[in-house]
Amino acid sequence: MKVGRKHLLLFVAGLIFFACLISVSSRRAVHAVLTANLESAARAQEYGIAESMEIGLREGSKELLSAYLQGCLGGFGAAYAAAVDGRGVVLAAASVADLRREEGERLESWVAAVEPPSNETSIRGRPVLELAFPVPGGGLLLGYELKGVLLTERRIAMKIFLFTGAAGGLTLGLLLLAMRDLARREERLRRTEKLSALGRLAAGIAHEINNPLGSILGFAQAAAARLSPSDALTPPMRAIEEEAVRCRNIVQSLLTFSRQDAGAVEVFDLARAVEETLSMIEAQARVQGVTMTRALEPGLSAAGDRGQIQQVIMNLCTNAVDAMPEGGRVTIRSGEAKGGGIYLEVQDEGAGVPAEIRPKIFDPFFTTKEVGKGTGLGLSLVHEIVLRHRGTVDASFPSGGGSSFRVTLPSGSK
């Protein structure tokens, strides 16, 4: 299962929407709690406030009301307090700062039955919460500045938004990892099924083709040995011999590709195995103008089937040489891998591989070579052999051109 960019963007958009929804809901909840805390002290003494205001309004003493209002500021932690008559006109006012209701100011909200008893409004551009305590003939108005409340809400809402986003991001990461692992397992299953089919195919090919192919090759070699170099039949017979050998190698590659084990395991010197392999292809490489450069770390031991590992080296180096028809340099490196084990790297200076076909380079029978010059089994064979040896093979394509294949194998050192 593959996750496209469209699905990822939809998930991220949904995550942001979900985080914003939770943040807004949490901010409302925090706002309700904080404003309730502001009201609690005054609401707890609502009965006493009503009695005091009735006395103050009945006495009609501005000094008495002002003294009572000053006590309300400290007693209830309000920013300002005001005594209001039945028409909503402020009779007396007190405040701890410049935020206040002015004496003689008429409050329309008070005239409108003072509903609801708490109201959020703005005084001089600053948000406030006003609590009304109506009594016959007027009442008390307490004001609380909400600047600190709003700042606290924003901080809490932002933290919740970030936490939700981080949790969603972590969930997305885990989901992508799980889907990536699932995709790998599906790919492994498809490859296993393909290997099984190729195994049956290879067994049939080996039985049906190897014997007649051996006869063709034998007769062609015998006939070519009896012909003089100037004979007109010599080139055709040599061509028959070469093509028969090529067919035999294809059959052998199929058999190796479909085999499910890593062969005979032994500990061998990696640098020596590389040198032995290069000796078989270096002469042909020089003919094509290709130089084989070595950067091999001595003393590295590999564990596995020596013959199969040499086949890996042969296929990688042959591909590198074929990638530079105009000549160039192939660099073979080896060393200790960072995560453990050892590595072998083959790098060429060819044209590289186009980005659109890079995911297919390890597929069986996929090749970019001309018809008759490649079977498409080289890199797939490398991939299967390395996997059987509990190793990895990675391809990279530098921006400057060329290709690099790095094979990591278990070390034979104890």
C-alpha positions in Angstrom: 0.0 0.0 0.0 1.5 3.3 -1.1 0.7 6.7 0.5 0.6 9.4 -2.1 1.3 13.1 -1.6 -2.4 13.9 -1.9 -3.2 11.5 1.0 -0.4 12.9 3.1 -1.6 16.5 2.5 -5.1 15.5 3.4 -3.9 13.9 6.6 -1.8 16.9 7.6 -4.8 19.3 6.8 -7.1 17.1 9.0 -4.5 17.0 11.7 -4.2 20.8 11.7 -8.0 21.2 11.8 -8.3 18.7 14.6 -5.5 20.4 16.6 -7.2 23.8 16.1 -10.6 22.4 17.1 -9.1 21.0 20.3 -7.2 24.2 21.0 -10.4 26.4 20.6 -12.4 24.0 22.8 -9.7 24.0 25.5 -9.5 27.8 25.3 -13.2 28.1 25.9 -13.0 25.7 28.8 -10.1 27.5 30.4 -11.9 30.8 29.9 -14.9 29.5 31.7 -12.8 28.2 34.6 -10.8 31.4 35.0 -13.8 33.7 34.8 -15.6 31.5 37.3 -12.7 31.9 39.7 -12.9 35.6 39.3 -16.6 35.5 40.2 -16.5 33.0 43.0 -15.5 35.3 45.8 -18.1 37.8 45.0 -20.9 35.3 44.3 -20.2 33.6 47.6 -21.2 36.8 49.4 -24.0 37.8 47.1 -26.5 38.0 49.9 -24.3 40.2 52.0 -23.7 42.5 49.0 -27.4 42.9 48.4 -28.0 43.9 52.1 -25.1 46.4 52.1 -26.2 48.0 48.8 -29.8 48.3 50.0 -28.6 50.2 53.1 -26.2 52.4 51.1 -28.8 53.3 48.5 -31.5 53.9 51.1 -29.2 56.2 53.1 -28.3 58.1 49.9 -24.8 58.9 51.3 -22.2 59.1 48.6 -19.4 58.9 51.2 -20.9 55.7 52.6 -21.2 54.2 49.1 -17.6 55.2 48.2 -16.2 53.7 51.4 -18.1 50.5 50.7 -16.9 50.4 47.1 -13.3 50.8 48.3 -13.8 47.8 50.5 -15.2 45.8 47.6 -12.0 46.4 45.6 -9.8 44.7 48.1 -12.3 42.2 49.3 -13.2 40.8 45.9 -10.0 41.6 44.0 -11.9 43.8 41.4 -10.3 46.4 39.2 -13.2 48.8 39.7 -16.6 49.0 41.5 -19.6 51.2 41.0 -22.9 51.9 42.8 -25.8 52.2 40.4 -29.3 53.6 40.9 -32.5 52.1 39.4 -32.1 54.1 36.2 -28.5 52.7 35.6 -26.7 55.9 36.5 -23.4 55.5 38.4 -23.8 57.2 41.8 -20.3 56.5 43.1 -17.2 54.7 41.7 -13.9 53.4 42.9 -10.9 51.8 41.1 -7.3 50.6 41.7 -6.2 51.9 38.3 -7.3 54.0 35.3 -9.8 51.4 34.4 -13.2 52.5 35.9 -16.8 53.6 35.5 -17.3 57.3 35.8 -19.8 58.9 38.2 -22.9 60.1 36.3 -22.4 57.5 33.5 -25.6 55.8 32.4 -25.3 52.0 31.9 -27.8 50.8 29.2 -27.2 47.2 30.1 -28.3 47.9 33.7 -31.5 49.5 32.5 -32.2 46.4 30.4 -32.9 44.3 33.5 -29.2 43.6 34.0 -29.3 40.3 32.1 -27.1 38.3 32.2 -25.7 39.1 35.7 -22.1 38.7 34.2 -21.1 40.4 31.0 -17.9 40.7 29.0 -17.3 44.0 27.5 -14.6 46.5 26.7 -13.6 49.6 28.7 -11.2 52.0 27.0 -10.3 49.2 24.6 -9.4 46.8 27.3 -11.4 43.6 27.9 -13.3 43.3 31.2 -15.7 41.1 33.0 -18.5 42.9 34.8 -20.6 41.3 37.6 -24.0 42.9 38.4 -25.6 42.5 41.8 -29.1 44.2 41.4 -31.2 45.2 44.4 -34.4 47.3 44.6 -33.5 50.8 43.6 -30.1 50.0 42.0 -27.2 47.7 42.7 -23.4 47.0 42.7 -21.2 46.6 39.6 -17.8 44.9 39.9 -15.3 45.0 37.0 -12.4 42.6 36.5 -9.7 43.1 33.8 -9.4 40.1 31.5 -6.0 40.8 30.0 -4.2 38.3 32.2 -7.0 35.8 31.7 -6.7 36.0 27.9 -2.9 35.7 27.9 -3.2 32.6 30.1 -5.8 31.2 27.7 -3.6 31.8 24.7 -0.6 30.1 26.4 -2.6 27.1 27.4 -4.3 26.8 24.0 -1.0 27.1 22.2 0.5 24.4 24.3 -2.4 22.1 23.7 -2.2 22.9 19.9 1.5 22.0 19.9 1.0 18.9 22.0 -1.9 17.7 19.7 0.2 18.5 16.6 3.2 16.6 18.1 1.0 13.6 19.0 -0.5 13.7 15.6 2.9 14.0 13.9 4.2 11.1 16.0 1.1 9.1 15.0 1.7 9.9 11.3 5.4 8.9 11.6 4.5 5.6 13.2 1.8 5.1 10.6 4.2 5.8 7.7 6.8 3.4 9.3 4.2 0.7 9.7 3.0 1.2 6.1 6.6 1.3 4.8 7.3 -2.0 6.6 4.0 -3.4 5.2 5.1 -2.3 1.7 8.5 -4.1 2.2 6.7 -7.2 3.3 4.4 -7.1 0.3 7.4 -6.6 -2.0 9.2 -9.4 -0.3 6.1 -11.7 -0.8 5.8 -10.7 -4.5 9.5 -11.4 -5.0 9.2 -14.7 -3.2 6.3 -15.7 -5.5 8.3 -14.5 -8.5 11.3 -16.5 -7.3 9.2 -19.6 -6.9 7.9 -19.2 -10.4 11.4 -18.6 -11.7 12.6 -21.7 -9.8 10.1 -23.9 -11.6 10.9 -22.2 -14.9 14.7 -22.6 -14.4 14.3 -26.2 -13.5 12.4 -26.8 -16.7 14.9 -24.9 -18.8 17.8 -26.7 -17.2 16.2 -30.1 -18.1 14.9 -29.2 -21.6 17.7 -26.9 -22.8 20.9 -27.8 -21.1 21.4 -31.1 -22.8 20.8 -30.0 -26.4 22.6 -26.8 -25.7 25.6 -28.8 -24.5 25.5 -30.8 -27.8 25.3 -27.6 -29.9 28.2 -26.1 -28.0 30.3 -29.2 -28.3 29.7 -29.7 -32.0 30.4 -26.0 -32.7 33.7 -26.1 -30.8 34.7 -29.3 -32.5 33.8 -27.9 -35.9 35.6 -24.6 -35.3 38.7 -26.5 -34.2 38.9 -28.3 -37.5 38.4 -25.2 -39.6 41.3 -22.9 -40.6 41.0 -19.2 -39.6 40.6 -18.2 -43.2 37.7 -20.6 -43.8 34.4 -18.9 -44.6 32.6 -21.1 -42.0 34.9 -20.1 -39.1 33.1 -16.8 -38.2 29.6 -18.4 -38.2 30.9 -21.4 -36.1 32.5 -19.0 -33.6 29.3 -17.0 -33.4 27.3 -20.2 -32.7 29.8 -21.1 -30.0 29.6 -17.6 -28.4 25.8 -17.6 -28.4 25.6 -21.1 -27.0 27.9 -20.1 -24.2 25.7 -17.0 -23.6 22.6 -19.1 -23.4 24.3 -21.5 -21.0 25.3 -18.5 -18.8 21.7 -17.3 -18.8 20.4 -20.7 -17.7 23.0 -20.7 -15.0 22.0 -17.3 -13.8 18.4 -18.3 -13.6 19.3 -21.3 -11.5 21.4 -19.2 -9.2 18.7 -16.6 -9.0 16.0 -19.1 -8.0 18.2 -20.9 -5.4 17.0 -20.2 -1.9 20.2 -20.6 0.1 23.5 -18.8 0.3 25.6 -21.8 -0.7 28.6 -23.1 1.1 29.6 -20.6 3.8 33.3 -19.9 4.3 35.5 -17.1 5.6 37.7 -15.6 2.9 39.8 -12.5 2.2 37.6 -10.0 0.4 40.5 -8.1 -1.3 41.9 -11.3 -2.7 38.4 -12.3 -4.0 38.1 -8.9 -5.7 41.5 -9.2 -7.3 40.8 -12.7 -8.6 37.5 -11.4 -10.1 39.1 -8.3 -11.7 41.7 -10.4 -13.4 39.0 -11.9 -15.5 37.5 -8.6 -16.8 40.4 -6.1 -16.6 41.8 -6.9 -20.0 38.4 -6.4 -21.7 38.0 -3.2 -19.7 41.3 -1.8 -21.0 40.2 -2.6 -24.5 37.1 -0.4 -23.9 39.3 2.4 -22.5 38.2 1.8 -18.9 40.6 1.9 -16.0 40.0 -0.2 -12.9 41.1 1.7 -9.7 41.3 -0.1 -6.4 41.0 1.3 -2.9 40.8 -1.9 -1.0 41.4 -2.1 2.8 43.6 -5.1 3.5 42.8 -7.8 6.0 39.0 -7.7 5.7 37.3 -11.1 5.9 33.9 -11.9 4.5 31.7 -14.8 5.5 29.6 -16.5 2.8 29.8 -18.4 -0.5 33.0 -17.2 -2.1 31.8 -18.1 -5.6 28.5 -16.2 -5.3 30.2 -13.1 -3.8 32.6 -13.1 -6.7 29.6 -13.3 -9.1 28.3 -10.2 -7.3 31.6 -8.4 -7.9 31.7 -9.6 -11.5 28.2 -8.3 -12.3 28.7 -4.9 -10.6 32.1 -4.3 -12.4 30.8 -5.5 -15.7 27.8 -3.2 -15.5 30.1 -0.3 -14.6 32.4 -1.0 -17.6 29.3 -1.3 -19.9 28.1 2.1 -18.6 31.1 3.8 -20.1 31.3 2.9 -23.8 33.6 6.0 -24.4 36.0 5.0 -21.6 36.4 6.2 -18.0 37.3 4.9 -14.6 35.7 2.3 -12.3 36.6 2.6 -8.6 36.3 -0.4 -6.3 36.5 0.3 -2.6 36.2 -1.8 0.5 36.2 -1.1 4.2 34.5 -1.6 7.5 30.8 -0.5 7.6 29.7 1.9 10.3 26.8 -0.3 11.4 29.0 -3.4 11.5 30.2 -5.8 8.9 32.2 -4.8 5.8 31.3 -3.1 2.6 32.3 -3.2 -1.1 31.6 -0.3 -3.4 31.8 -0.1 -7.2 31.5 3.4 -8.7 31.6 4.4 -12.4 31.7 7.6 -14.3 28.9 6.8 -16.7 25.7 8.6 -17.5 23.9 7.2 -14.4 20.3 6.0 -14.3 17.3 8.2 -15.0 15.3 8.9 -11.8 12.1 7.4 -13.3 13.5 3.9 -13.7 15.7 3.7 -10.6 13.0 1.8 -8.5 13.1 -1.0 -11.2 16.9 -1.6 -11.4 16.8 -4.7 -9.2 13.7 -6.2 -10.9 14.4 -9.5 -12.8 14.7 -9.1 -16.6 14.7 -5.3 -16.4 17.5 -3.8 -18.5 18.4 -0.6 -20.2 20.8 -2.3 -22.6 20.1 -3.0 -26.3 18.3 -6.2 -27.3 20.8 -9.1 -27.3 23.3 -7.3 -25.0 21.6 -7.8 -21.6 19.3 -10.2 -19.9 18.2 -8.0 -17.0 19.4 -10.6 -14.5 22.7 -9.0 -13.4 21.5 -6.5 -10.7 18.6 -8.7 -9.6 21.1 -11.6 -9.2 23.3 -9.3 -7.1 20.4 -8.3 -5.0 19.3 -11.8 -4.3 22.8 -13.1 -3.5 23.4 -10.3 -1.1 20.1 -10.8 0.7 20.8 -14.5 1.1 24.1 -13.5 2.8 22.1 -11.3 5.2 23.6 -8.2 3.7 22.3 -5.1 1.9 22.9 -3.4 -1.5 22.3 0.3 -2.0 22.5 2.3 -5.2 23.3 6.0 -5.4 23.6 8.4 -8.3 25.7 11.5 -7.7 24.4 14.8 -9.2 27.7 15.0 -11.2 26.9 11.7 -13.0 27.8 8.1 -12.6 26.5 5.3 -10.4 27.6 3.8 -7.2 26.6 0.4 -5.8 27.5 -0.4 -2.2 27.2 -4.0 -0.9 27.4 -4.6 2.9 28.1 -8.1 4.1 28.6 -9.8 7.4 32.3 -9.8 8.5 34.1 -13.0 8.8 36.2 -11.7 11.7 35.4 -12.9 15.2 
